[in-house]
Amino acid sequence: MSEGTHKVVLKGYGDLEKGKYYIEHELAELFGIEQKVAKRLLEVTNEEPRDVKKNIDSKEAERYLKALKATGAECEVVDTRFDFSGLSIE
């Protein structure tokens, strides 16, 4: 894979069996932020996913994905090599 072709997207709460409090707590520790900030971030991303990291290679993206999933958050790696979202037919 070429470098800078992936991004990691946070989509909100994932493993609710773990409990929202614990997901927020672990996400806060991972990012070094307050738990209430992590809570707001997770609540907002349920409605509109947020990019955590952009323009990274696949190995780095998988490391981020693994760390985020360990917190219980829902996330995914997106291949941005074929991102045509900014194009228009007009």
N, CA, C and O atoms as CSV, one atom per row, in Angstrom:
chain,resi,resn,atom,element,x,y,z
A,1,MET,N,N,0.839,-1.187,0.000
A,1,MET,CA,C,0.000,0.000,0.000
A,1,MET,C,C,0.883,1.249,0.000
A,1,MET,O,O,1.936,1.298,0.636
A,2,SER,N,N,0.426,2.223,-0.716
A,2,SER,CA,C,1.154,3.478,-0.711
A,2,SER,C,C,0.822,4.263,0.544
A,2,SER,O,O,-0.196,4.024,1.193
A,3,GLU,N,N,1.689,5.195,0.875
A,3,GLU,CA,C,1.481,5.964,2.099
A,3,GLU,C,C,0.391,7.008,1.913
A,3,GLU,O,O,0.159,7.484,0.802
A,4,GLY,N,N,-0.263,7.354,2.986
A,4,GLY,CA,C,-1.244,8.423,2.973
A,4,GLY,C,C,-2.520,8.094,2.241
A,4,GLY,O,O,-3.140,8.978,1.650
A,5,THR,N,N,-2.924,6.848,2.267
A,5,THR,CA,C,-4.110,6.457,1.507
A,5,THR,C,C,-5.275,6.009,2.371
A,5,THR,O,O,-6.260,5.487,1.849
A,6,HIS,N,N,-5.185,6.198,3.664
A,6,HIS,CA,C,-6.240,5.731,4.564
A,6,HIS,C,C,-6.560,6.793,5.615
A,6,HIS,O,O,-5.760,7.684,5.899
A,7,LYS,N,N,-7.753,6.664,6.175
A,7,LYS,CA,C,-8.113,7.481,7.333
A,7,LYS,C,C,-8.888,6.609,8.305
A,7,LYS,O,O,-9.517,5.625,7.916
A,8,VAL,N,N,-8.833,6.984,9.574
A,8,VAL,CA,C,-9.561,6.275,10.625
A,8,VAL,C,C,-10.714,7.167,11.057
A,8,VAL,O,O,-10.528,8.344,11.365
A,9,VAL,N,N,-11.916,6.582,11.073
A,9,VAL,CA,C,-13.130,7.330,11.364
A,9,VAL,C,C,-13.773,6.789,12.638
A,9,VAL,O,O,-14.031,5.591,12.752
A,10,LEU,N,N,-14.030,7.680,13.594
A,10,LEU,CA,C,-14.735,7.337,14.827
A,10,LEU,C,C,-16.222,7.512,14.583
A,10,LEU,O,O,-16.666,8.559,14.113
A,11,LYS,N,N,-17.005,6.458,14.913
A,11,LYS,CA,C,-18.429,6.488,14.603
A,11,LYS,C,C,-19.321,6.506,15.839
A,11,LYS,O,O,-20.545,6.530,15.711
A,12,GLY,N,N,-18.735,6.495,17.028
A,12,GLY,CA,C,-19.530,6.570,18.250
A,12,GLY,C,C,-19.328,5.371,19.155
A,12,GLY,O,O,-18.310,4.681,19.099
A,13,TYR,N,N,-20.327,5.146,19.989
A,13,TYR,CA,C,-20.289,4.019,20.919
A,13,TYR,C,C,-20.400,2.725,20.135
A,13,TYR,O,O,-21.182,2.629,19.189
A,14,GLY,N,N,-19.631,1.748,20.520
A,14,GLY,CA,C,-19.682,0.462,19.843
A,14,GLY,C,C,-20.213,-0.627,20.745
A,14,GLY,O,O,-21.386,-0.992,20.659
A,15,ASP,N,N,-19.367,-1.148,21.604
A,15,ASP,CA,C,-19.684,-2.275,22.469
A,15,ASP,C,C,-20.441,-1.793,23.702
A,15,ASP,O,O,-19.839,-1.526,24.742
A,16,LEU,N,N,-21.767,-1.684,23.584
A,16,LEU,CA,C,-22.555,-1.155,24.704
A,16,LEU,C,C,-22.668,-2.140,25.865
A,16,LEU,O,O,-23.072,-1.749,26.960
A,17,GLU,N,N,-22.323,-3.397,25.652
A,17,GLU,CA,C,-22.289,-4.349,26.768
A,17,GLU,C,C,-21.203,-3.939,27.760
A,17,GLU,O,O,-21.290,-4.229,28.953
A,18,LYS,N,N,-20.192,-3.266,27.249
A,18,LYS,CA,C,-19.100,-2.774,28.102
A,18,LYS,C,C,-19.582,-1.621,28.971
A,18,LYS,O,O,-19.095,-1.430,30.085
A,19,GLY,N,N,-20.536,-0.857,28.463
A,19,GLY,CA,C,-21.061,0.274,29.205
A,19,GLY,C,C,-20.492,1.592,28.701
A,19,GLY,O,O,-19.286,1.715,28.484
A,20,LYS,N,N,-21.363,2.572,28.517
A,20,LYS,CA,C,-20.946,3.867,27.976
A,20,LYS,C,C,-19.883,4.529,28.850
A,20,LYS,O,O,-18.920,5.099,28.336
A,21,TYR,N,N,-20.057,4.454,30.167
A,21,TYR,CA,C,-19.102,5.087,31.083
A,21,TYR,C,C,-17.692,4.573,30.834
A,21,TYR,O,O,-16.748,5.360,30.760
A,22,TYR,N,N,-17.543,3.256,30.705
A,22,TYR,CA,C,-16.218,2.664,30.540
A,22,TYR,C,C,-15.626,2.982,29.166
A,22,TYR,O,O,-14.417,3.171,29.037
A,23,ILE,N,N,-16.478,3.040,28.144
A,23,ILE,CA,C,-16.007,3.420,26.810
A,23,ILE,C,C,-15.487,4.862,26.847
A,23,ILE,O,O,-14.411,5.158,26.328
A,24,GLU,N,N,-16.267,5.748,27.468
A,24,GLU,CA,C,-15.854,7.153,27.587
A,24,GLU,C,C,-14.547,7.273,28.359
A,24,GLU,O,O,-13.649,8.015,27.962
A,25,HIS,N,N,-14.444,6.539,29.464
A,25,HIS,CA,C,-13.254,6.588,30.311
A,25,HIS,C,C,-12.016,6.128,29.543
A,25,HIS,O,O,-10.978,6.789,29.588
A,26,GLU,N,N,-12.118,5.016,28.849
A,26,GLU,CA,C,-10.964,4.482,28.133
A,26,GLU,C,C,-10.589,5.347,26.934
A,26,GLU,O,O,-9.407,5.502,26.626
A,27,LEU,N,N,-11.589,5.911,26.254
A,27,LEU,CA,C,-11.308,6.807,25.138
A,27,LEU,C,C,-10.610,8.079,25.639
A,27,LEU,O,O,-9.687,8.584,25.000
A,28,ALA,N,N,-11.061,8.583,26.777
A,28,ALA,CA,C,-10.436,9.768,27.381
A,28,ALA,C,C,-8.974,9.486,27.720
A,28,ALA,O,O,-8.108,10.325,27.473
A,29,GLU,N,N,-8.699,8.331,28.275
A,29,GLU,CA,C,-7.318,7.963,28.594
A,29,GLU,C,C,-6.473,7.825,27.331
A,29,GLU,O,O,-5.319,8.253,27.302
A,30,LEU,N,N,-7.044,7.232,26.295
A,30,LEU,CA,C,-6.316,7.028,25.041
A,30,LEU,C,C,-5.905,8.351,24.414
A,30,LEU,O,O,-4.778,8.491,23.940
A,31,PHE,N,N,-6.814,9.323,24.408
A,31,PHE,CA,C,-6.537,10.625,23.792
A,31,PHE,C,C,-5.954,11.647,24.762
A,31,PHE,O,O,-5.504,12.711,24.335
A,32,GLY,N,N,-5.952,11.346,26.054
A,32,GLY,CA,C,-5.439,12.287,27.038
A,32,GLY,C,C,-6.353,13.491,27.210
A,32,GLY,O,O,-5.890,14.624,27.341
A,33,ILE,N,N,-7.664,13.231,27.208
A,33,ILE,CA,C,-8.659,14.294,27.361
A,33,ILE,C,C,-9.548,13.976,28.558
A,33,ILE,O,O,-9.503,12.870,29.095
A,34,GLU,N,N,-10.362,14.955,28.976
A,34,GLU,CA,C,-11.282,14.716,30.080
A,34,GLU,C,C,-12.407,13.795,29.625
A,34,GLU,O,O,-12.757,13.756,28.445
A,35,GLN,N,N,-12.964,13.059,30.573
A,35,GLN,CA,C,-14.006,12.099,30.237
A,35,GLN,C,C,-15.255,12.782,29.673
A,35,GLN,O,O,-15.913,12.229,28.791
A,36,LYS,N,N,-15.586,13.974,30.171
A,36,LYS,CA,C,-16.773,14.663,29.661
A,36,LYS,C,C,-16.570,15.096,28.208
A,36,LYS,O,O,-17.537,15.169,27.450
A,37,VAL,N,N,-15.335,15.382,27.812
A,37,VAL,CA,C,-15.033,15.714,26.419
A,37,VAL,C,C,-15.175,14.459,25.552
A,37,VAL,O,O,-15.711,14.516,24.445
A,38,ALA,N,N,-14.694,13.341,26.062
A,38,ALA,CA,C,-14.831,12.072,25.339
A,38,ALA,C,C,-16.307,11.708,25.175
A,38,ALA,O,O,-16.707,11.198,24.129
A,39,LYS,N,N,-17.110,11.965,26.194
A,39,LYS,CA,C,-18.541,11.679,26.122
A,39,LYS,C,C,-19.200,12.504,25.016
A,39,LYS,O,O,-19.965,11.975,24.210
A,40,ARG,N,N,-18.898,13.798,24.984
A,40,ARG,CA,C,-19.461,14.665,23.934
A,40,ARG,C,C,-19.010,14.209,22.551
A,40,ARG,O,O,-19.801,14.198,21.608
A,41,LEU,N,N,-17.752,13.838,22.433
A,41,LEU,CA,C,-17.212,13.372,21.164
A,41,LEU,C,C,-17.953,12.121,20.691
A,41,LEU,O,O,-18.331,12.028,19.523
A,42,LEU,N,N,-18.158,11.179,21.578
A,42,LEU,CA,C,-18.855,9.948,21.213
A,42,LEU,C,C,-20.320,10.206,20.861
A,42,LEU,O,O,-20.856,9.594,19.937
A,43,GLU,N,N,-20.959,11.104,21.591
A,43,GLU,CA,C,-22.362,11.410,21.305
A,43,GLU,C,C,-22.517,12.098,19.952
A,43,GLU,O,O,-23.445,11.794,19.203
A,44,VAL,N,N,-21.623,13.010,19.639
A,44,VAL,CA,C,-21.685,13.728,18.365
A,44,VAL,C,C,-21.367,12.789,17.202
A,44,VAL,O,O,-21.982,12.895,16.141
A,45,THR,N,N,-20.431,11.888,17.384
A,45,THR,CA,C,-20.037,11.005,16.293
A,45,THR,C,C,-21.105,9.985,15.970
A,45,THR,O,O,-21.084,9.408,14.883
A,46,ASN,N,N,-22.051,9.738,16.884
A,46,ASN,CA,C,-23.168,8.855,16.549
A,46,ASN,C,C,-23.987,9.453,15.414
A,46,ASN,O,O,-24.555,8.721,14.605
A,47,GLU,N,N,-24.053,10.783,15.350
A,47,GLU,CA,C,-24.810,11.471,14.311
A,47,GLU,C,C,-23.950,11.772,13.083
A,47,GLU,O,O,-24.423,11.675,11.951
A,48,GLU,N,N,-22.706,12.130,13.307
A,48,GLU,CA,C,-21.804,12.500,12.215
A,48,GLU,C,C,-20.407,11.977,12.535
A,48,GLU,O,O,-19.716,12.547,13.379
A,49,PRO,N,N,-19.981,10.901,11.873
A,49,PRO,CA,C,-18.660,10.326,12.146
A,49,PRO,C,C,-17.539,11.355,12.023
A,49,PRO,O,O,-17.614,12.272,11.205
A,50,ARG,N,N,-16.505,11.196,12.838
A,50,ARG,CA,C,-15.370,12.126,12.884
A,50,ARG,C,C,-14.089,11.417,12.456
A,50,ARG,O,O,-13.846,10.267,12.823
A,51,ASP,N,N,-13.278,12.118,11.678
A,51,ASP,CA,C,-11.968,11.588,11.308
A,51,ASP,C,C,-11.039,11.713,12.503
A,51,ASP,O,O,-10.909,12.785,13.095
A,52,VAL,N,N,-10.401,10.614,12.848
A,52,VAL,CA,C,-9.437,10.614,13.946
A,52,VAL,C,C,-8.046,10.889,13.393
A,52,VAL,O,O,-7.276,11.658,13.970
A,53,LYS,N,N,-7.735,10.257,12.278
A,53,LYS,CA,C,-6.410,10.408,11.667
A,53,LYS,C,C,-6.574,10.268,10.157
A,53,LYS,O,O,-7.262,9.363,9.682
A,54,LYS,N,N,-5.934,11.176,9.397
A,54,LYS,CA,C,-6.026,11.157,7.933
A,54,LYS,C,C,-4.647,10.948,7.314
A,54,LYS,O,O,-3.617,11.166,7.951
A,55,ASN,N,N,-4.660,10.522,6.064
A,55,ASN,CA,C,-3.440,10.388,5.260
A,55,ASN,C,C,-2.373,9.531,5.930
A,55,ASN,O,O,-1.228,9.951,6.095
A,56,ILE,N,N,-2.771,8.331,6.309
A,56,ILE,CA,C,-1.837,7.396,6.928
A,56,ILE,C,C,-1.816,6.101,6.125
A,56,ILE,O,O,-2.740,5.815,5.364
A,57,ASP,N,N,-0.759,5.328,6.302
A,57,ASP,CA,C,-0.677,4.055,5.583
A,57,ASP,C,C,-1.535,3.005,6.285
A,57,ASP,O,O,-2.020,3.227,7.395
A,58,SER,N,N,-1.712,1.883,5.640
A,58,SER,CA,C,-2.625,0.857,6.148
A,58,SER,C,C,-2.176,0.278,7.494
A,58,SER,O,O,-3.016,-0.029,8.339
A,59,LYS,N,N,-0.874,0.127,7.703
A,59,LYS,CA,C,-0.391,-0.430,8.972
A,59,LYS,C,C,-0.699,0.506,10.138
A,59,LYS,O,O,-1.150,0.063,11.194
A,60,GLU,N,N,-0.454,1.794,9.942
A,60,GLU,CA,C,-0.745,2.768,10.996
A,60,GLU,C,C,-2.256,2.850,11.245
A,60,GLU,O,O,-2.697,2.969,12.388
A,61,ALA,N,N,-3.032,2.786,10.182
A,61,ALA,CA,C,-4.490,2.820,10.308
A,61,ALA,C,C,-4.989,1.632,11.123
A,61,ALA,O,O,-5.894,1.780,11.945
A,62,GLU,N,N,-4.415,0.476,10.904
A,62,GLU,CA,C,-4.814,-0.722,11.660
A,62,GLU,C,C,-4.446,-0.595,13.132
A,62,GLU,O,O,-5.179,-1.081,13.993
A,63,ARG,N,N,-3.318,0.052,13.437
A,63,ARG,CA,C,-2.940,0.276,14.842
A,63,ARG,C,C,-3.953,1.191,15.530
A,63,ARG,O,O,-4.374,0.920,16.655
A,64,TYR,N,N,-4.342,2.268,14.857
A,64,TYR,CA,C,-5.353,3.172,15.414
A,64,TYR,C,C,-6.672,2.439,15.608
A,64,TYR,O,O,-7.319,2.574,16.647
A,65,LEU,N,N,-7.066,1.666,14.609
A,65,LEU,CA,C,-8.317,0.917,14.669
A,65,LEU,C,C,-8.320,-0.039,15.855
A,65,LEU,O,O,-9.306,-0.117,16.589
A,66,LYS,N,N,-7.244,-0.753,16.043
A,66,LYS,CA,C,-7.134,-1.706,17.145
A,66,LYS,C,C,-7.239,-1.000,18.500
A,66,LYS,O,O,-7.936,-1.473,19.398
A,67,ALA,N,N,-6.539,0.140,18.645
A,67,ALA,CA,C,-6.562,0.883,19.909
A,67,ALA,C,C,-7.955,1.436,20.199
A,67,ALA,O,O,-8.416,1.379,21.339
A,68,LEU,N,N,-8.625,1.967,19.188
A,68,LEU,CA,C,-9.969,2.518,19.378
A,68,LEU,C,C,-10.975,1.427,19.694
A,68,LEU,O,O,-11.822,1.597,20.571
A,69,LYS,N,N,-10.890,0.313,18.992
A,69,LYS,CA,C,-11.832,-0.782,19.254
A,69,LYS,C,C,-11.627,-1.363,20.653
A,69,LYS,O,O,-12.579,-1.848,21.266
A,70,ALA,N,N,-10.407,-1.318,21.157
A,70,ALA,CA,C,-10.137,-1.811,22.507
A,70,ALA,C,C,-10.872,-0.979,23.557
A,70,ALA,O,O,-11.179,-1.481,24.639
A,71,THR,N,N,-11.157,0.288,23.248
A,71,THR,CA,C,-11.906,1.126,24.184
A,71,THR,C,C,-13.391,0.781,24.173
A,71,THR,O,O,-14.111,1.091,25.122
A,72,GLY,N,N,-13.848,0.141,23.102
A,72,GLY,CA,C,-15.269,-0.173,22.954
A,72,GLY,C,C,-15.970,0.754,21.979
A,72,GLY,O,O,-17.170,0.618,21.739
A,73,ALA,N,N,-15.221,1.704,21.412
A,73,ALA,CA,C,-15.803,2.639,20.449
A,73,ALA,C,C,-15.964,1.965,19.092
A,73,ALA,O,O,-15.247,1.021,18.762
A,74,GLU,N,N,-16.919,2.467,18.315
A,74,GLU,CA,C,-17.113,1.978,16.954
A,74,GLU,C,C,-16.291,2.846,16.019
A,74,GLU,O,O,-16.360,4.073,16.083
A,75,CYS,N,N,-15.518,2.215,15.153
A,75,CYS,CA,C,-14.673,2.955,14.230
A,75,CYS,C,C,-14.400,2.100,13.007
A,75,CYS,O,O,-14.689,0.903,12.986
A,76,GLU,N,N,-13.832,2.742,11.976
A,76,GLU,CA,C,-13.489,2.000,10.767
A,76,GLU,C,C,-12.329,2.676,10.060
A,76,GLU,O,O,-12.037,3.851,10.284
A,77,VAL,N,N,-11.672,1.901,9.197
A,77,VAL,CA,C,-10.612,2.421,8.341
A,77,VAL,C,C,-11.223,2.610,6.965
A,77,VAL,O,O,-11.886,1.718,6.436
A,78,VAL,N,N,-10.989,3.796,6.387
A,78,VAL,CA,C,-11.514,4.107,5.062
A,78,VAL,C,C,-10.346,4.290,4.099
A,78,VAL,O,O,-9.419,5.055,4.364
A,79,ASP,N,N,-10.409,3.575,2.976
A,79,ASP,CA,C,-9.407,3.710,1.929
A,79,ASP,C,C,-9.749,4.961,1.129
A,79,ASP,O,O,-10.806,5.026,0.502
A,80,THR,N,N,-8.863,5.953,1.144
A,80,THR,CA,C,-9.156,7.229,0.500
A,80,THR,C,C,-8.513,7.368,-0.885
A,80,THR,O,O,-8.520,8.454,-1.466
A,81,ARG,N,N,-7.967,6.291,-1.405
A,81,ARG,CA,C,-7.363,6.374,-2.738
A,81,ARG,C,C,-8.398,6.693,-3.801
A,81,ARG,O,O,-8.088,7.348,-4.796
A,82,PHE,N,N,-9.613,6.239,-3.601
A,82,PHE,CA,C,-10.658,6.422,-4.612
A,82,PHE,C,C,-11.796,7.261,-4.073
A,82,PHE,O,O,-12.964,6.954,-4.310
A,83,ASP,N,N,-11.462,8.327,-3.346
A,83,ASP,CA,C,-12.473,9.219,-2.774
A,83,ASP,C,C,-12.861,10.273,-3.818
A,83,ASP,O,O,-12.092,11.185,-4.123
A,84,PHE,N,N,-14.061,10.121,-4.348
A,84,PHE,CA,C,-14.553,11.037,-5.372
A,84,PHE,C,C,-15.611,11.985,-4.819
A,84,PHE,O,O,-16.373,12.570,-5.589
A,85,SER,N,N,-15.671,12.144,-3.512
A,85,SER,CA,C,-16.715,12.947,-2.871
A,85,SER,C,C,-16.652,14.421,-3.263
A,85,SER,O,O,-17.675,15.106,-3.215
A,86,GLY,N,N,-15.497,14.921,-3.643
A,86,GLY,CA,C,-15.381,16.334,-3.997
A,86,GLY,C,C,-15.628,16.617,-5.466
A,86,GLY,O,O,-15.580,17.771,-5.892
A,87,LEU,N,N,-15.894,15.577,-6.246
A,87,LEU,CA,C,-16.105,15.759,-7.680
A,87,LEU,C,C,-17.571,16.007,-8.005
A,87,LEU,O,O,-18.464,15.593,-7.266
A,88,SER,N,N,-17.799,16.676,-9.102
A,88,SER,CA,C,-19.146,16.967,-9.550
A,88,SER,C,C,-19.273,16.643,-11.036
A,88,SER,O,O,-18.314,16.802,-11.791
A,89,ILE,N,N,-20.434,16.196,-11.449
A,89,ILE,CA,C,-20.673,15.883,-12.855
A,89,ILE,C,C,-20.939,17.162,-13.651
A,89,ILE,O,O,-20.747,17.188,-14.867
A,90,GLU,N,N,-21.369,18.190,-12.988
A,90,GLU,CA,C,-21.714,19.456,-13.656
A,90,GLU,C,C,-20.533,20.136,-14.259
A,90,GLU,O,O,-20.673,21.207,-14.851
